[in-house]
Amino acid sequence: MKVLLIGSGGREHALAWKIAQSPKLTALYAAPGNPGIAEEATIVALDVDNQKAVVDFCQRTAIDFVVVGPEAPLVAGLADTLRAAGIAVFGPSAAAAQLEGSKGFTKDLCAKYGIPTGAYKRFTEAEAAKTYVREQGAPIVIKADGLAAGKGVTVAMTLDEALAAVDECFAGAFGSAGAEVVVEAYLDGEEASFFCLCDGKNALPLASAQDHKRVGDGDTGPNTGGMGAYSPAPVMTAEMVERTMKEIIEPTMRGMAESGYPFSGVFFAGLMITGKGPELIEYNVRFGDPECQVLMMRMKSDLLPLLYGAATGTLGEMSIEWRDEAALTVVMASRGYPGAYAKNTPITALPGESATTKVFHAGTAVKDDQLVATGGRVLNVTAMGESVSKAKDAAYEALRGVSWENGFYRRDIGWRAVARETA
């Protein structure tokens, strides 16, 4: 099978690394890719925003299957354009991608189908939103309705913080994503990420993970796209997985089909495990980044037929095998992230890799034969171990092999699971 992978982040490097191991693969291409992906795939100079150019490349190269990594091309309808040209694609239609593209759309779906989530209201104007915030009090959650690269959400612990977040959205901090704002109840509990493949009719659970959104140790500082993750998440017991499938995933799949937007691809459910059970914080319509990196390390099965099954409506007969070990990834980011940061800073050494450790490239490039950091999140140093504690030790040990003066990272990734293991 000839495959084209769309994307250039750490998630796409993990997908490329895993797809490249498939005996069913004959050729792997990637656009725009990065230096890590280039070790697994042929990088093609393709403007992925130009959907016609993507289709032309696929037809010219006889691509059998396209895997779309990030959310923006899905929300823009790339999967629809490819399907219309008769090309199999992993990823939902633009209509189904509203699950991530519009927080309000998802909240309305939850209300209609009885999916447990925080109470909410939608606003298109700041004063009305602020009046509601004052009525509700803090803590409260403010979300830009559209895509904001994981940064359009404020969990406000004070009224002042909530009001400032509303102003920030409507003042254009998140561009068109903030033209509508969703204000929702604060859910108290432990967060988990849950992933599930879907072909429109069948859902196949993958695994759980836990992300670390805040930039600083002890979960302090502003939200980011994610500073590290581990899998599995101990809070996702067999009972929680079963309840998540029954109370959240299956009604969503049914609701999307009944609404005329059947969903195929991967459901990424951001959950809060509360005293009442699992509640939905939000949906994403692609693999998490950096959660994908730990899932791919743990997955024993061949990924390619699973993705193809989701794309072609044939997931019903499939199952997935996982390694027993835990996996943990630590994100190295450019100093200043998630604010402004210097670009093209040199990375002079990376650690050696083994069967249980791997460095995935996120925001990197090669300039004048030198590996440089071009993004906010730059490297994902990933390791496996018999427990989260051991995976954490191995990841931080590998991290010592990175030479990059402008990099920083959190030192406490996995702290919740480690606390459980050592209690």
Beta strands, then each sheet from edge to edge (+ up, - down):
strand 1: 2-7
strand 2: 27-32
strand 3: 42-43
strand 4: 65-68
strand 5: 88-90
strand 6: 120-123
strand 7: 140-144
strand 8: 153-156
strand 9: 181-185
strand 10: 190-199
strand 11: 203-211
strand 12: 214-216
strand 13: 220-223
strand 14: 228-231
strand 15: 264-274
strand 16: 277-284
strand 17: 326-334
strand 18: 345-346
strand 19: 357-361
strand 20: 364-367
strand 21: 370-373
strand 22: 377-385
strand 23: 407-408
sheet 1: 3+ 2+ 1+ 4+ 5+
sheet 2: 6+ 9- 7+ 8-
sheet 3: 16+ 15- 10+ 11- 14+ 17- 22+ 19-
sheet 4: 16+ 15- 10+ 11- 14+ 17- 23+
sheet 5: 12+ 13-
sheet 6: 18+ 21- 20+
end
